[in-house]
């Protein structure tokens, strides 16, 4: 590989054997070198392969102004999420999480410990991402000897929710509250207490998560199953009415209208939940 641009003593951009641009990180990798010179392989500690040119430029600008160890921690957290948890992440995570990790470390160093008002909801509805946030907090403590509160694990979790769904971080902040409101509407409408330990509950929550994902990606199902929608409405009026109430709330909160097919599939999952609840009575 040859150097394209020296960002600082520890970061350079380069071109690999296929001509693809990569961002390389390593202690002293940029010291005493210049564009066109070959990279010493032994100096490469981390390699970022970013397909999006705009994300690559943002990453280079970000890495130029932060300690090497902060960037390394963020990269290792992302690698863990992809390799161990098999998460499929938008490449923007390299910018958003790295920036957040650097800022969070600086805040803790200044004695500032922010509170996460959505912590309970994040734990409840995004347990895998929250565990990933806990892993990040533990890694920071191991590398830097810095204790971070549980609230920070929640903030980090939201960055992974954002990267999984391909949404803006501001949208990701809305997801936990939307989930909570939807479940409260279901319980109030059906006059039941949802059992969080059941498989049907877990499937219902998972369905709602993917529904929200489709909403923010503008990939909603179309009205192709009109006969099934009508049949569901007639056969299970209670569940369909509940689904319609939830749809009305979602439409109001997201300004996105759900198709009849989306309402029907939501009703099917609600029906499964009520069947499980009825069976326990």
C-alpha positions in Angstrom: 0.0 0.0 0.0 1.1 3.6 -0.7 0.3 6.7 1.3 -2.3 9.0 -0.2 -2.5 11.6 2.6 -0.9 12.0 6.0 -3.6 13.0 8.5 -1.4 13.0 11.6 1.5 11.0 13.0 -0.9 8.1 13.8 -3.4 8.2 10.9 -2.9 8.1 7.1 -5.1 7.4 4.1 -3.8 5.0 1.5 -4.7 2.9 -1.5 -4.6 -0.9 -1.2 -3.6 -3.4 -3.9 -7.0 -3.1 -5.6 -6.8 0.7 -5.7 -9.5 1.1 -2.9 -8.9 3.9 -0.4 -8.4 2.8 3.2 -7.8 4.7 6.4 -4.9 3.2 8.4 -4.2 3.8 12.1 -1.0 2.9 13.9 1.4 4.6 16.3 3.8 6.6 14.3 2.5 5.4 11.0 2.4 8.9 9.5 5.6 10.2 11.0 8.3 11.1 8.4 6.3 9.8 5.4 4.6 11.6 2.5 2.1 10.8 -0.3 3.3 8.2 -2.7 5.6 6.4 -0.2 4.9 2.7 0.7 3.4 1.9 4.0 5.4 -0.2 6.5 3.0 -3.1 7.2 4.3 -3.6 10.7 3.0 -0.1 11.7 -0.6 -0.8 10.7 -2.7 -1.5 13.8 -6.2 -0.8 12.5 -7.6 -0.6 8.9 -10.9 1.2 8.1 -12.4 0.2 4.7 -15.1 2.8 4.1 -17.1 2.5 0.8 -18.9 5.9 1.2 -16.5 8.7 0.2 -18.4 11.2 2.4 -18.2 8.9 5.5 -14.5 8.3 4.8 -13.8 12.1 4.7 -15.7 12.6 7.9 -13.8 9.8 9.6 -10.4 11.2 8.5 -11.4 14.7 9.8 -12.5 13.1 13.1 -9.5 10.9 13.6 -7.1 13.9 13.0 -8.2 15.5 16.2 -8.5 12.7 18.8 -6.2 10.5 20.8 -5.2 7.3 19.0 -6.5 5.1 21.9 -10.0 6.6 21.7 -10.3 5.7 18.1 -8.9 2.2 18.7 -11.5 1.5 21.4 -14.3 2.5 19.2 -13.0 0.4 16.3 -12.7 -2.6 18.7 -16.2 -2.2 19.9 -17.5 -2.1 16.3 -15.4 -5.2 15.4 -16.9 -7.0 18.4 -20.4 -6.1 17.3 -19.8 -7.4 13.8 -17.8 -10.5 14.5 -19.2 -11.8 17.8 -22.8 -10.6 17.6 -23.1 -10.7 13.7 -24.7 -7.2 13.6 -25.1 -5.7 10.1 -24.2 -2.0 10.6 -24.3 1.1 8.4 -20.7 2.3 8.0 -21.7 5.7 9.4 -21.2 3.9 12.8 -17.4 4.5 12.4 -18.0 8.2 12.5 -20.9 8.5 15.0 -19.7 6.0 17.6 -16.1 7.2 17.4 -17.2 10.8 17.9 -19.4 9.7 20.8 -16.8 7.6 22.5 -14.3 10.4 22.4 -16.8 12.9 23.7 -18.0 10.5 26.5 -14.4 9.9 27.7 -13.8 13.7 27.8 -17.0 14.2 29.8 -16.1 11.6 32.3 -12.6 13.1 32.6 -14.3 16.4 33.5 -16.5 14.8 36.1 -19.6 15.1 34.0 -22.0 12.1 34.2 -25.1 12.6 32.1 -28.4 10.9 32.9 -30.1 8.8 30.3 -33.9 9.3 30.6 -34.5 6.3 28.3 -32.4 3.8 30.1 -35.2 1.5 31.2 -36.8 1.5 27.7 -33.4 0.8 26.1 -32.8 -2.2 28.4 -36.3 -3.5 27.9 -36.6 -3.2 24.1 -32.9 -3.3 22.9 -31.2 -5.8 25.2 -28.6 -7.0 22.8 -27.6 -3.4 22.0 -27.5 -2.6 25.7 -25.2 -5.5 26.4 -23.0 -4.1 23.6 -23.1 -0.8 25.4 -22.0 -2.6 28.6 -19.2 -4.3 26.8 -18.0 -0.8 25.5 -18.1 0.6 29.1 -16.1 -2.4 30.4 -13.6 -2.0 27.6 -13.1 1.7 28.3 -12.5 0.8 32.0 -10.0 -1.9 31.1 -8.1 0.3 28.6 -8.3 3.7 30.4 -9.1 2.9 34.0 -12.2 5.1 33.7 -15.6 4.2 35.3 -18.6 5.0 33.3 -22.2 4.9 34.5 -24.8 2.5 33.2 -26.5 5.5 31.5 -23.5 5.7 29.1 -24.0 2.0 28.1 -27.6 3.1 27.1 -26.3 6.0 25.0 -23.8 3.7 23.2 -26.6 1.2 22.6 -28.6 3.8 20.7 -25.8 4.4 18.3 -26.0 0.7 17.4 -29.8 0.8 17.0 -29.2 3.8 14.7 -26.6 1.9 12.6 -28.7 -1.3 12.4 -31.8 0.6 11.3 -30.0 3.0 9.0 -31.6 6.0 10.6 -30.6 9.3 12.1 -29.5 9.2 15.8 -32.4 11.6 16.5 -34.8 9.0 15.2 -33.1 6.2 17.2 -33.7 8.3 20.3 -37.4 8.1 19.6 -37.5 4.3 19.2 -37.6 3.3 22.9 -40.4 5.7 23.7 -42.4 4.6 20.7 -42.0 1.0 21.8 -43.2 1.8 25.3 -46.3 3.7 24.0 -47.2 1.0 21.6 -47.1 -1.7 24.3 -49.2 0.5 26.6 -51.8 1.1 23.9 -52.0 -2.7 23.4 -52.5 -3.5 27.1 -55.0 -0.7 27.5 -57.0 -1.7 24.4 -57.0 -5.4 25.1 -57.4 -5.0 28.9 -54.6 -7.5 29.6 -51.2 -7.6 31.2 -48.6 -8.7 28.6 -46.4 -11.5 29.8 -42.8 -10.4 28.9 -41.5 -14.0 29.3 -43.5 -15.5 26.5 -42.3 -16.2 23.0 -45.4 -14.5 21.5 -44.6 -11.3 23.4 -41.0 -11.4 22.1 -42.2 -11.9 18.5 -44.6 -9.1 18.9 -41.9 -6.7 20.1 -39.6 -7.9 17.3 -42.4 -7.3 14.7 -42.9 -3.7 16.0 -39.1 -3.1 15.9 -39.0 -4.1 12.2 -42.1 -2.1 11.5 -40.5 1.0 12.9 -37.4 0.2 10.8 -39.5 0.0 7.6 -41.2 3.3 8.5 -37.9 5.2 8.8 -36.5 3.6 5.7 -39.7 4.2 3.8 -40.0 0.5 2.9 -43.6 -0.2 4.1 -45.7 -3.0 2.7 -48.3 -2.0 0.1 -52.0 -2.9 0.0 -51.8 -6.2 -1.9 -53.7 -8.4 0.5 -57.0 -6.6 0.7 -59.1 -9.8 1.1 -56.9 -11.0 4.0 -57.2 -7.6 5.6 -61.0 -7.7 5.4 -61.0 -11.3 6.7 -58.8 -10.4 9.7 -61.0 -7.4 10.5 -64.2 -9.6 10.6 -62.7 -12.6 12.3 -60.7 -10.8 15.0 -62.4 -7.4 15.5 -60.8 -6.9 19.0 -57.3 -7.5 17.8 -57.8 -5.5 14.6 -59.2 -2.6 16.5 -56.2 -2.7 18.8 -53.9 -2.8 15.8 -55.7 0.2 14.2 -55.3 2.2 17.4 -51.5 1.5 17.4 -51.4 2.4 13.7 -53.1 5.7 14.4 -50.5 6.5 17.1 -47.6 5.5 14.9 -49.0 7.7 12.0 -49.3 10.6 14.4 -45.9 10.1 15.9 -44.0 9.5 12.7 -46.2 11.3 10.1 -46.2 8.1 8.0 -49.4 6.3 7.1 -49.5 2.5 7.5 -51.0 0.4 4.7 -53.9 -2.0 5.4 -51.5 -4.9 5.1 -49.2 -3.5 7.8 -52.2 -3.1 10.1 -53.2 -6.7 9.4 -49.8 -8.2 10.2 -49.7 -6.1 13.4 -53.2 -7.5 14.3 -51.9 -11.1 13.6 -49.1 -10.7 16.2 -51.6 -9.1 18.6 -53.9 -12.1 18.1 -51.0 -14.5 19.0 -50.3 -12.5 22.2 -54.0 -12.6 23.2 -54.2 -16.4 22.5 -51.2 -16.9 24.8 -52.7 -14.7 27.5 -56.1 -16.4 27.2 -54.5 -19.8 27.6 -53.0 -18.9 31.0 -56.3 -17.8 32.5 
